[in-house]
Amino acid sequence: MARTGAENAARAGTTVERRWAVFHRWGSFALLGAGLLFSTATSRLFGMDGPRWAAVGALAAAAVVLQLWWLAAARDRPGPSARSAVYYGVRWALAFALTWLNPFFATYATAGYYDAERLLPRRLRWPGMVATAVTLAGSQSGGFPPRGTTGMVVFGGLLTVHLVLLVVLSRVAAQEAERARVQAAAIEELARANTALQQALAENAALHAQLLVQAREAGVADERTRMAAEIHDTIAQGLAGIVTQLQAGATTPDPAAAREHLDRAADLARLSLGEARRSVRNLSPAALEHDTLPGALRKTVAEWRERTGVRAEFTVTGTVEELHGEIAATLLRIAQEALANAARHARATRLGLTLSFIDDEVVLDVRDDGRGFDPLALPAASARAGTGGFGLAGMRARAERIAGSVTVESEPGFGTAISARVPLVRHER
């Protein structure tokens, strides 16, 4: 839009300049012709006889020759110069002489007002326009020379009016020129700003495209990590449980106990199969499809207690809120991972899982009285064992994806406490 405004202004300025160029080229001819026409119509009124008409013809011819010479001379040096000043002075003299012969030739003399600034150097502009004003005042007062005292008074009054108008109009023209200069500078600055803006928009578009690519790549990597954690927390844990139950059944001499282990393995297999099918659909925990987070956690703890034989309790504190699906799924996965770790490593006799709704946070605490460990030595030990599991790192990654955190407190021989804190984001209805 800014560029369009600048282009329109430039186009309008070019059109005006072209029209003025046409006037400066042919205007003197037209004004001289008008003077001849008016003088012919008023020749009797001013008593123009043969000698006067001869003088008018000679002066008019000289004016035409002068104008033709100037048309050729102005091509080499169009600006104010000594040559243009001579042309202006000779033309004024011819106009003054013609106006002396017939006042209506003042039409030819008015050209002095229009091109004084274009033809005369700065120091000669006012004298040139004053000389033109003398010619026009003499014409309007009845012609040259002024007749009697009354004629002189009228001539002086008209000259004064012309000079006052020259001063006023010159100031107005100067103000308009300054306004036009400021406007042209503003348009030019606006055009530069528009160019800079277009460059910035192009850079922003390129940066936006780059950010989209990076975001897409980051989303793919994050989704891969999330899917790996989902498989670890569901199918892998289920398969590990199946293997454990099958091994226990194979080494148990009691047929009833062996049958119980086989039944548990079958249940885990069905559960894992359901999780695998559900993961293909939307990777949302199956336990949350028909239950709230507290209900799903209560069932998970009950199943874990039955499977491990460890005394486990589940508690809810605060006002229960219906959580957003991603928040609920994250807390359930963290609880499942914590219970799986306790079953594999803790050798606990008691375990407690607490879900707390506290203001704008939801806190999940899992505590056991097992053998504990040194949290600082855990990464090195996992690396030596080559487990490659997700464990505590997976819990932290899950929590951090939803602006939460996981802290672990443990000491060898004194159990383990895992606390996950996430924002309380309600379910969108």
SULZITA-V385966 format. One record per residue. N is the residue number from 1. SS is DSSP state (H for helix, E for strand, L for the rest). D_FIRST is the distance of its C-alpha to the first C-alpha in Angstrom with 2 decimals. Layout:
n & ss & d_first
N & SS & D_FIRST
N & SS & D_FIRST
This chain:
n & ss & d_first
1 & L & 0.00
2 & H & 3.80
3 & H & 5.39
4 & H & 5.03
5 & H & 6.32
6 & H & 8.70
7 & H & 9.82
8 & H & 10.55
9 & H & 12.39
10 & H & 14.23
11 & H & 15.17
12 & H & 16.46
13 & H & 18.37
14 & H & 19.88
15 & H & 21.04
16 & H & 22.76
17 & H & 24.40
18 & H & 25.68
19 & H & 27.25
20 & H & 28.90
21 & H & 30.24
22 & H & 31.86
23 & H & 33.41
24 & H & 34.77
25 & H & 36.26
26 & H & 37.93
27 & H & 37.91
28 & H & 41.28
29 & H & 42.92
30 & H & 41.68
31 & H & 42.81
32 & H & 46.15
33 & H & 46.64
34 & H & 45.99
35 & H & 48.55
36 & H & 51.09
37 & H & 50.58
38 & H & 51.02
39 & H & 53.99
40 & H & 55.72
41 & H & 55.42
42 & L & 56.82
43 & L & 59.40
44 & L & 62.37
45 & L & 60.95
46 & L & 60.84
47 & L & 64.02
48 & L & 62.56
49 & L & 65.54
50 & H & 65.96
51 & H & 65.70
52 & H & 62.51
53 & H & 60.97
54 & H & 62.02
55 & H & 60.32
56 & H & 57.14
57 & H & 57.19
58 & H & 57.74
59 & H & 55.00
60 & H & 52.50
61 & H & 53.35
62 & H & 52.92
63 & H & 49.48
64 & H & 48.46
65 & H & 49.86
66 & H & 48.10
67 & H & 44.72
68 & H & 45.30
69 & H & 46.26
70 & H & 43.13
71 & H & 40.86
72 & H & 42.44
73 & H & 42.68
74 & L & 39.07
75 & L & 37.80
76 & L & 39.43
77 & L & 38.30
78 & L & 35.60
79 & L & 35.31
80 & L & 37.97
81 & L & 41.34
82 & H & 45.06
83 & H & 44.98
84 & H & 42.24
85 & H & 44.22
86 & H & 47.35
87 & H & 45.57
88 & H & 44.32
89 & H & 47.85
90 & H & 49.65
91 & H & 47.33
92 & H & 47.91
93 & H & 51.65
94 & H & 51.64
95 & H & 49.62
96 & H & 52.04
97 & H & 55.06
98 & H & 53.76
99 & H & 52.96
100 & H & 56.54
101 & H & 57.83
102 & L & 55.63
103 & H & 53.21
104 & H & 50.74
105 & H & 49.86
106 & H & 47.76
107 & H & 44.90
108 & H & 45.11
109 & H & 45.31
110 & L & 41.99
111 & H & 40.18
112 & H & 41.21
113 & H & 38.74
114 & H & 35.72
115 & H & 36.22
116 & H & 38.21
117 & H & 35.32
118 & H & 34.61
119 & H & 38.30
120 & L & 40.13
121 & L & 40.11
122 & H & 39.20
123 & H & 42.88
124 & H & 43.65
125 & H & 40.76
126 & H & 42.50
127 & H & 45.88
128 & H & 44.35
129 & H & 42.64
130 & H & 45.89
131 & H & 47.88
132 & H & 45.60
133 & H & 46.04
134 & H & 49.84
135 & H & 49.75
136 & H & 47.75
137 & H & 49.92
138 & H & 53.05
139 & H & 51.86
140 & H & 51.05
141 & L & 54.37
142 & L & 56.39
143 & L & 56.37
144 & L & 58.09
145 & L & 60.35
146 & L & 60.02
147 & L & 63.24
148 & H & 65.24
149 & H & 64.26
150 & H & 62.10
151 & H & 60.12
152 & H & 59.61
153 & H & 58.50
154 & H & 56.02
155 & H & 54.76
156 & H & 54.41
157 & H & 52.57
158 & H & 50.09
159 & H & 49.54
160 & H & 48.90
161 & H & 46.31
162 & H & 44.58
163 & H & 44.61
164 & H & 43.24
165 & H & 40.42
166 & H & 39.74
167 & H & 39.51
168 & H & 37.27
169 & H & 34.95
170 & H & 34.86
171 & H & 33.75
172 & H & 31.07
173 & H & 29.88
174 & H & 29.95
175 & H & 27.88
176 & H & 25.30
177 & H & 25.29
178 & H & 24.85
179 & H & 22.00
180 & H & 20.31
181 & H & 21.08
182 & H & 19.66
183 & H & 16.43
184 & H & 16.24
185 & H & 17.08
186 & H & 14.44
187 & H & 11.69
188 & H & 13.48
189 & H & 13.79
190 & H & 10.15
191 & H & 9.66
192 & H & 12.70
193 & H & 11.69
194 & H & 8.58
195 & H & 11.26
196 & H & 13.71
197 & H & 11.76
198 & H & 11.43
199 & H & 15.09
200 & H & 16.03
201 & H & 14.64
202 & H & 16.62
203 & H & 19.58
204 & H & 19.45
205 & H & 19.48
206 & H & 22.45
207 & H & 24.11
208 & H & 23.72
209 & H & 25.36
210 & H & 28.05
211 & H & 28.71
212 & H & 29.08
213 & H & 31.63
214 & H & 33.45
215 & H & 33.50
216 & H & 34.84
217 & H & 37.49
218 & H & 38.41
219 & H & 38.67
220 & H & 40.93
221 & H & 43.10
222 & H & 43.32
223 & H & 44.22
224 & H & 46.90
225 & H & 48.35
226 & H & 48.31
227 & H & 50.02
228 & H & 52.59
229 & H & 53.33
230 & H & 53.59
231 & H & 56.09
232 & H & 58.00
233 & H & 58.19
234 & H & 59.22
235 & H & 60.74
236 & H & 62.02
237 & H & 63.61
238 & H & 65.13
239 & H & 66.58
240 & H & 67.96
241 & H & 69.60
242 & H & 71.05
243 & H & 72.50
244 & H & 74.01
245 & H & 75.62
246 & H & 76.96
247 & H & 78.41
248 & H & 79.99
249 & H & 81.45
250 & H & 82.83
251 & H & 84.63
252 & L & 85.96
253 & L & 89.59
254 & L & 89.40
255 & H & 88.36
256 & H & 86.97
257 & H & 84.78
258 & H & 83.66
259 & H & 82.79
260 & H & 80.75
261 & H & 78.78
262 & H & 78.16
263 & H & 76.94
264 & H & 74.52
265 & H & 73.29
266 & H & 72.77
267 & H & 70.85
268 & H & 68.62
269 & H & 68.12
270 & H & 67.05
271 & H & 64.73
272 & H & 63.20
273 & H & 62.80
274 & H & 60.99
275 & H & 58.72
276 & H & 57.99
277 & H & 57.06
278 & H & 54.98
279 & H & 53.18
280 & H & 52.22
281 & H & 50.67
282 & L & 48.63
283 & L & 50.49
284 & L & 51.10
285 & L & 54.65
286 & H & 57.00
287 & H & 58.72
288 & H & 55.61
289 & L & 55.15
290 & L & 57.71
291 & L & 58.27
292 & L & 56.61
293 & H & 56.52
294 & H & 59.72
295 & H & 61.55
296 & H & 60.47
297 & H & 61.56
298 & H & 64.85
299 & H & 65.60
300 & H & 64.58
301 & H & 66.92
302 & H & 69.70
303 & H & 69.41
304 & H & 69.39
305 & H & 72.42
306 & H & 74.30
307 & H & 73.46
308 & H & 74.35
309 & L & 77.03
310 & L & 75.48
311 & E & 75.40
312 & E & 71.76
313 & E & 70.27
314 & E & 66.84
315 & E & 65.66
316 & E & 62.62
317 & E & 61.81
318 & L & 59.32
319 & L & 57.53
320 & L & 56.70
321 & L & 53.05
322 & L & 51.69
323 & E & 49.61
324 & L & 46.59
325 & H & 47.79
326 & H & 46.62
327 & H & 48.31
328 & H & 51.51
329 & H & 51.63
330 & H & 51.19
331 & H & 54.01
332 & H & 56.27
333 & H & 55.80
334 & H & 56.52
335 & H & 59.65
336 & H & 60.81
337 & H & 60.40
338 & H & 62.24
339 & H & 65.07
340 & H & 65.30
341 & H & 65.56
342 & H & 68.23
343 & H & 70.20
344 & H & 70.16
345 & H & 70.68
346 & H & 71.60
347 & L & 75.11
348 & L & 74.59
349 & L & 76.94
350 & E & 74.45
351 & E & 70.69
352 & E & 68.44
353 & E & 64.86
354 & E & 63.03
355 & E & 59.67
356 & E & 58.43
357 & E & 55.60
358 & E & 54.76
359 & L & 51.93
360 & L & 48.73
361 & E & 50.61
362 & E & 52.96
363 & E & 55.74
364 & E & 57.98
365 & E & 61.19
366 & E & 63.73
367 & E & 67.01
368 & E & 70.17
369 & L & 73.49
370 & L & 73.60
371 & L & 74.36
372 & L & 70.98
373 & L & 69.50
374 & L & 67.88
375 & H & 64.10
376 & H & 63.61
377 & H & 65.92
378 & H & 64.47
379 & H & 61.80
380 & H & 64.42
381 & H & 66.95
382 & H & 64.55
383 & H & 63.74
384 & H & 67.46
385 & H & 68.15
386 & L & 65.35
387 & L & 64.48
388 & L & 60.79
389 & L & 60.25
390 & L & 57.39
391 & H & 59.45
392 & H & 58.21
393 & H & 55.23
394 & H & 54.17
395 & H & 54.55
396 & H & 52.39
397 & H & 49.69
398 & H & 49.66
399 & H & 49.44
400 & H & 46.71
401 & H & 44.50
402 & L & 44.37
403 & L & 44.24
404 & L & 48.04
405 & E & 50.93
406 & E & 54.50
407 & E & 57.32
408 & E & 60.81
409 & E & 64.02
410 & E & 67.14
411 & L & 70.30
412 & L & 73.08
413 & L & 75.70
414 & L & 73.73
415 & L & 71.38
416 & E & 67.59
417 & E & 64.87
418 & E & 61.38
419 & E & 58.68
420 & E & 55.23
421 & E & 52.68
422 & E & 49.47
423 & E & 46.95
424 & L & 47.95
425 & L & 45.26
426 & E & 46.35
427 & L & 46.31
428 & L & 43.33
429 & L & 44.79
